[in-house]
Amino acid sequence: MTHRTFSWIPCFSLALTLMVGSNAMGQKKYDPGASDTEIRIGQTLPYSGPVSMLGNVGKVSTAYLEMVNAQGGVNGRKIKLLSLDDGYSPVKTMEQTRKLVESDEVLFLFSSVGTATNQVVHKYLNQKKIPQLLILSGANKWNDPANYPWTLSGMFSYDAKARVYVKHMLAHVKDPKIAVLSQNDEFGRDFLKGLRSALGDKAASMIVAQASYESTDPTVDSQMIALKASGANVLMSFSNGKFTSQSIRKAAEMGWKPQLYIPLGASSIASILQPAGLDNAMGAVTIANQKNPLDPQWRDDAGMKEYKEFMKRWAPSLDPNESLNLSGVTLTRLMVDVLRKCGDDLTRENVLKQMLSLKDYSSNLMLPGVSITTGAQDYELYSSTRLQRFNGQSWVPFGDAFSLR
């Protein structure tokens, strides 16, 4: 910083100079999508198509922002979320994202769903230097600040999840023999890569069977029969949706009871475990970052009461016990807190800077011991996490927090 001596300037001139400098430093800065009264953000979600239930993320985010706006908005500005249907089709995602950027001129993209759908707009948004923030996909590719600095996931990476599952398995399963069920796409391959990396030299001997499936397959029954025949006592089910339900149900039908690990995104009690049979899923383990609305231990928790009251008043048509809705609230709250940190500097560059400057961030919906710390060199959002086990009725957190760095 350059220092100057002002001894020769008259006092009134010095005061004027300092006042002008102060005004310049406090000057409002806007990129397209921001103004004195409004902040426009964009989102594409599958409100239609085979995974339309994920559209609830947009519905609960919209409701949360309606509440924030009713309370005065963020730094005096109302937040307008333009959430468009892409039907989970990459072609439609590109079309809708171009509309949001070039016609609606949003400040940034927030919590769009899917690996393939986010991938198709990945390069486009980074070339235009538009933040693609807190996207709902855990693909490892999103942690690439050197090549794609404008994209940040809102989920644990699949690599990080696999590392945590392996740590738990090695500590608690005697003589583990692993069978892997994986979706034959980037989602499944990222998980498998993370598993092999975490096991290191042990991978060749510990992984005794692998089977994959296509997202268009009717069932995974034949794959499960082959995996059981391997004699494995651990099942890493890197699956999604109905295939997770089918794998759990088929294992129970065959009398196979391996230690089961499933992705957080496939842990919904209502959508995944109930169709599988709740008793069949007992003992399953997944990663955990937030409180479970169905867990009795949070019944009198202040954060959970606040969440339930919000859902009752602002989103009465949505199920407050669905973990997907709580996730939507958690991420939207994080986004709002980041915008507050931006102050009057609502440029895309500053939004990204503030998102990457979080230190031990937490909220009253996140589990004790779970936190977010971000930085420009590592885009893994969560710095620590917990594990949770299904007890036949709800997911119950257990053990100490795991560091992800």
VOGU-3710 file (C-alpha; in Angstrom, 3 decimals, decimal comma):
1> mthrtfswip> 0,000/0,000/0,000  1,378/3,486/-0,908  1,486/6,034/1,954  1,535/9,780/1,304  2,197/12,736/3,609  -0,607/15,300/3,547  1,048/17,909/5,801  1,019/20,544/3,085  -2,714/20,160/2,241  -5,165/22,451/4,035
11> cfslaltlmv> -7,448/20,667/6,504  -10,611/21,125/4,436  -8,866/19,681/1,364  -7,709/16,676/3,353  -11,223/16,085/4,667  -12,655/16,319/1,149  -10,050/13,885/-0,190  -10,773/11,335/2,535  -14,531/11,681/2,028  -14,255/11,071/-1,714
21> gsnamgqkky> -12,023/8,050/-1,099  -14,484/6,629/1,432  -17,403/7,024/-0,978  -15,439/5,299/-3,724  -14,658/2,352/-1,469  -18,330/2,027/-0,476  -19,647/2,312/-4,011  -22,215/-0,251/-5,074  -21,082/-2,716/-7,723  -23,486/-4,725/-9,846
31> dpgasdteir> -23,322/-7,347/-12,564  -26,370/-8,349/-14,630  -28,991/-9,816/-12,316  -28,417/-7,378/-9,445  -29,717/-3,902/-8,657  -30,633/-1,691/-5,715  -33,878/-3,618/-5,287  -33,440/-7,140/-6,667  -31,119/-10,131/-7,044  -32,078/-12,574/-9,812
41> igqtlpysgp> -30,747/-16,117/-9,679  -31,459/-19,069/-11,962  -32,004/-22,792/-11,646  -32,981/-25,762/-13,810  -34,760/-28,735/-12,246  -36,739/-31,800/-13,382  -40,273/-30,669/-12,608  -41,339/-33,263/-15,179  -39,938/-36,609/-16,274  -38,737/-39,727/-14,430
51> vsmlgnvgkv> -37,188/-37,948/-11,424  -39,750/-35,157/-11,054  -39,730/-35,598/-7,263  -36,411/-33,694/-7,320  -38,371/-30,644/-8,427  -39,315/-30,241/-4,773  -35,875/-28,701/-4,263  -37,006/-25,719/-6,317  -40,362/-25,537/-4,579  -38,893/-25,430/-1,097
61> staylemvna> -36,165/-22,969/-2,163  -38,821/-20,677/-3,625  -40,812/-20,879/-0,402  -37,737/-20,090/1,702  -36,931/-17,042/-0,418  -40,539/-15,862/-0,152  -40,072/-15,899/3,620  -36,737/-14,035/3,355  -38,298/-11,427/1,055  -41,243/-10,947/3,419
71> qggvngrkik> -38,708/-10,177/6,152  -37,058/-7,471/4,052  -34,857/-9,502/1,738  -31,056/-9,443/1,784  -29,419/-6,084/2,449  -32,664/-4,446/1,344  -32,967/-6,424/-1,893  -35,573/-9,051/-2,790  -34,307/-12,336/-4,229  -36,057/-13,625/-7,326
81> llslddgysp> -35,486/-17,301/-8,139  -36,201/-18,238/-11,763  -36,562/-22,026/-11,562  -37,180/-23,683/-14,938  -38,133/-27,248/-15,885  -35,505/-29,217/-17,802  -37,186/-32,639/-17,513  -33,756/-34,066/-16,549  -32,804/-33,767/-20,221  -29,347/-32,296/-20,977
91> vktmeqtrkl> -30,619/-30,780/-24,238  -33,401/-29,003/-22,368  -30,981/-27,964/-19,623  -28,789/-26,167/-22,146  -31,790/-24,446/-23,691  -33,151/-23,276/-20,331  -29,738/-22,227/-19,012  -29,102/-20,079/-22,093  -32,471/-18,429/-21,503  -31,617/-17,717/-17,879
101> vesdevlflf> -28,231/-16,241/-18,778  -28,915/-14,434/-22,047  -32,570/-13,389/-21,715  -33,291/-13,275/-17,991  -29,737/-12,160/-17,151  -29,451/-13,936/-13,811  -26,529/-13,167/-11,524  -25,670/-16,851/-11,077  -27,018/-20,423/-11,240  -27,991/-22,181/-8,012
111> ssvgtatnqv> -28,642/-25,842/-7,072  -29,471/-27,256/-10,482  -29,897/-31,042/-10,364  -27,964/-33,861/-12,018  -24,523/-34,811/-13,304  -25,307/-35,043/-17,029  -27,513/-31,947/-16,930  -24,909/-29,815/-15,147  -22,136/-31,226/-17,335  -23,749/-29,967/-20,538
121> vhkylnqkki> -23,642/-26,341/-19,291  -20,379/-26,670/-17,357  -18,039/-25,236/-19,986  -20,568/-22,637/-21,181  -21,019/-21,116/-17,705  -17,295/-21,137/-16,932  -16,442/-19,465/-20,231  -18,942/-16,724/-19,390  -17,652/-16,560/-15,791  -21,083/-17,143/-14,308
131> pqllilsgan> -21,095/-18,952/-10,940  -22,634/-22,437/-11,083  -23,101/-22,855/-7,352  -24,173/-25,608/-4,951  -25,239/-27,933/-7,747  -26,954/-31,166/-6,750  -24,458/-33,681/-8,042  -21,492/-35,173/-6,225  -19,416/-35,924/-9,331  -15,711/-35,593/-8,632
141> kwndpanypw> -15,262/-33,337/-11,686  -16,827/-30,365/-9,899  -13,755/-30,117/-7,662  -11,536/-28,689/-10,388  -10,766/-25,065/-9,496  -7,795/-24,898/-11,861  -9,893/-25,539/-14,981  -13,475/-24,758/-13,906  -13,266/-22,191/-11,098  -16,907/-21,059/-11,432
151> tlsgmfsyda> -18,495/-24,417/-10,526  -19,016/-25,685/-6,972  -21,012/-28,705/-5,795  -23,510/-28,499/-2,951  -23,016/-32,179/-2,093  -20,305/-34,443/-0,778  -18,209/-35,691/-3,670  -18,634/-39,378/-4,452  -14,909/-39,779/-3,794  -15,274/-38,321/-0,289
161> karvyvkhml> -18,248/-40,563/0,509  -16,335/-43,667/-0,568  -13,371/-42,702/1,647  -15,625/-42,340/4,690  -17,383/-45,666/4,039  -14,045/-47,445/3,741  -12,795/-45,935/7,016  -15,891/-47,204/8,803  -15,798/-50,624/7,137  -12,149/-51,276/7,969
171> ahvkdpkiav> -12,770/-50,351/11,605  -16,008/-52,288/12,124  -16,321/-55,184/9,665  -14,214/-58,267/10,365  -12,408/-59,659/7,311  -14,390/-57,523/4,810  -15,189/-58,973/1,401  -16,793/-56,313/-0,771  -19,426/-56,678/-3,484  -20,107/-53,560/-5,565
181> lsqndefgrd> -23,318/-52,682/-7,362  -22,884/-49,569/-9,488  -24,779/-47,585/-12,062  -22,968/-47,698/-15,402  -22,357/-43,985/-15,742  -20,169/-41,278/-14,270  -21,998/-41,463/-10,943  -21,200/-45,153/-10,474  -17,691/-44,898/-11,899  -16,766/-41,997/-9,589
191> flkglrsalg> -17,889/-44,001/-6,566  -15,956/-47,063/-7,719  -12,847/-44,982/-8,373  -13,125/-43,476/-4,869  -13,525/-46,935/-3,350  -10,436/-48,294/-5,101  -8,412/-45,225/-4,170  -9,415/-45,470/-0,508  -8,578/-49,191/-0,360  -5,245/-48,732/-2,107
201> dkaasmivaq> -3,266/-51,989/-2,335  -6,123/-53,820/-0,563  -8,589/-53,208/-3,410  -7,614/-56,261/-5,463  -8,149/-58,682/-2,592  -11,067/-57,016/-0,797  -13,347/-56,355/-3,803  -14,569/-59,875/-4,589  -17,409/-59,058/-7,013  -18,677/-56,193/-9,182
211> asyestdptv> -21,897/-55,755/-11,138  -23,270/-52,772/-12,980  -26,632/-51,828/-14,422  -28,001/-49,374/-16,962  -30,460/-46,726/-15,857  -32,889/-48,186/-18,419  -32,764/-51,728/-16,973  -36,044/-53,014/-15,499  -34,422/-54,596/-12,420  -31,086/-55,493/-10,819
221> dsqmialkas> -32,219/-58,937/-9,645  -29,704/-60,861/-11,755  -26,856/-58,613/-10,607  -27,795/-59,157/-6,966  -27,888/-62,936/-7,398  -24,357/-62,863/-8,820  -23,079/-60,589/-6,046  -24,484/-62,817/-3,301  -22,800/-65,846/-4,849  -19,409/-64,178/-4,287
231> ganvlmsfsn> -19,659/-64,701/-0,532  -19,254/-60,988/0,172  -20,167/-59,665/3,622  -20,193/-56,013/2,521  -22,358/-54,454/-0,213  -21,378/-51,061/-1,561  -24,514/-50,122/-3,472  -23,557/-47,156/-5,633  -27,080/-46,974/-6,983  -29,984/-44,566/-7,294
241> gkftsqsirk> -33,748/-44,474/-7,094  -35,667/-47,677/-7,727  -32,446/-49,657/-8,158  -31,460/-48,990/-4,542  -34,911/-50,159/-3,445  -34,670/-53,276/-5,626  -31,180/-54,177/-4,382  -32,219/-53,954/-0,731  -35,406/-55,945/-1,294  -33,674/-58,635/-3,360
251> aaemgwkpql> -30,918/-59,121/-0,780  -33,573/-59,701/1,881  -35,473/-62,154/-0,340  -32,288/-64,185/-0,756  -31,472/-64,104/2,954  -28,267/-62,175/2,257  -27,347/-59,757/5,042  -24,129/-57,937/4,148  -23,166/-54,643/5,773  -24,852/-52,222/3,377
261> yiplgassia> -23,544/-48,784/2,381  -25,695/-46,545/0,161  -25,345/-42,991/-1,197  -26,907/-40,147/0,766  -28,964/-39,298/-2,337  -30,535/-42,768/-2,178  -31,405/-42,666/1,530  -34,915/-41,186/1,406  -37,161/-43,158/3,718  -40,353/-42,334/1,836
271> silqpagldn> -39,050/-42,738/-1,715  -36,372/-45,454/-1,357  -36,543/-47,419/1,877  -40,300/-47,846/2,202  -40,588/-49,466/-1,266  -37,650/-51,703/-0,289  -39,250/-52,650/3,030  -38,099/-50,756/6,114  -37,071/-53,912/7,970  -34,985/-54,984/4,971
281> amgavtianq> -32,950/-51,772/5,181  -32,158/-52,083/8,884  -28,460/-51,565/9,587  -27,730/-49,733/6,330  -25,143/-46,963/6,650  -24,858/-43,687/4,773  -23,138/-40,365/5,210  -24,862/-37,600/7,186  -24,652/-33,832/7,222  -28,012/-32,672/8,534
291> knpldpqwrd> -30,558/-33,519/11,201  -33,231/-36,037/10,266  -36,799/-34,729/10,682  -37,948/-38,251/11,630  -35,312/-38,803/14,323  -36,941/-38,474/17,791  -33,778/-36,963/19,262  -34,465/-33,729/17,340  -38,133/-33,457/18,372  -37,463/-30,598/20,802
301> dagmkeykef> -34,477/-29,176/18,929  -34,777/-25,422/18,280  -33,515/-25,688/14,694  -35,941/-28,491/13,860  -38,869/-26,641/15,420  -38,001/-23,573/13,357  -37,814/-25,714/10,200  -41,153/-27,427/10,886  -42,816/-24,073/11,516  -41,371/-22,708/8,269
311> mkrwapsldp> -42,680/-25,707/6,316  -46,130/-25,419/7,895  -46,470/-21,728/7,078  -44,560/-21,291/3,818  -44,567/-24,739/2,150  -47,691/-26,531/3,444  -47,996/-28,760/0,352  -44,533/-30,296/0,898  -43,671/-33,082/3,353  -41,505/-31,691/6,186
321> neslnlsgvt> -40,256/-35,206/6,961  -38,750/-35,656/3,488  -34,999/-35,151/3,828  -34,817/-33,669/0,328  -36,890/-30,700/1,479  -34,661/-30,111/4,494  -31,632/-30,234/2,185  -33,236/-27,593/-0,007  -33,710/-25,315/2,980  -30,121/-25,890/4,158
331> ltrlmvdvlr> -28,602/-24,987/0,787  -30,902/-22,005/0,229  -30,028/-20,640/3,653  -26,335/-21,022/2,826  -26,826/-19,153/-0,437  -28,683/-16,338/1,362  -25,902/-16,064/3,958  -23,335/-15,786/1,167  -25,334/-12,994/-0,476  -25,446/-11,163/2,853
341> kcgddltren> -21,644/-11,355/2,980  -21,507/-9,775/-0,483  -22,970/-6,523/0,831  -23,292/-3,997/-1,990  -20,694/-5,712/-4,168  -23,039/-7,928/-6,151  -20,686/-8,915/-8,918  -20,301/-12,507/-10,040  -16,668/-12,403/-9,009  -17,541/-11,332/-5,465
351> vlkqmlslkd> -20,342/-13,887/-5,118  -17,803/-16,619/-5,939  -15,214/-15,036/-3,630  -17,609/-15,001/-0,678  -18,717/-18,585/-1,384  -15,068/-19,623/-1,262  -14,379/-17,730/1,977  -16,501/-19,747/4,418  -14,813/-20,813/7,657  -16,376/-23,470/9,913
361> yssnlmlpgv> -19,822/-22,512/8,640  -22,736/-24,384/10,163  -26,454/-23,916/10,739  -29,018/-25,204/13,206  -30,128/-27,868/10,714  -26,655/-29,352/10,293  -25,468/-32,119/12,604  -23,127/-31,261/15,470  -19,562/-31,729/14,261  -20,432/-31,106/10,599
371> sittgaqdye> -19,118/-27,905/9,065  -18,300/-26,150/5,811  -14,936/-24,557/5,094  -14,193/-23,444/1,557  -11,114/-22,215/-0,245  -9,883/-21,382/-3,707  -7,663/-24,473/-3,935  -10,139/-27,180/-2,835  -13,810/-27,148/-3,838  -14,917/-29,997/-1,535
381> lysstrlqrf> -17,765/-28,134/0,208  -17,910/-30,011/3,510  -14,803/-30,143/5,677  -16,285/-32,754/8,040  -19,179/-35,195/8,155  -20,870/-37,903/10,222  -22,285/-41,336/9,504  -25,831/-42,500/10,188  -27,428/-45,929/10,466  -31,011/-46,927/9,648
391> ngqswvpfgd> -32,774/-48,496/12,636  -35,904/-49,664/10,828  -37,743/-46,383/11,340  -35,294/-43,521/10,935  -31,654/-42,643/10,286  -29,669/-42,218/13,500  -26,258/-40,468/13,508  -23,476/-42,298/15,327  -19,786/-41,983/16,076  -17,484/-38,994/15,800
401> afslr> -17,183/-36,639/12,851  -14,872/-37,608/9,979  -12,526/-35,021/8,512  -12,739/-34,809/4,724  -9,425/-32,997/4,380
//
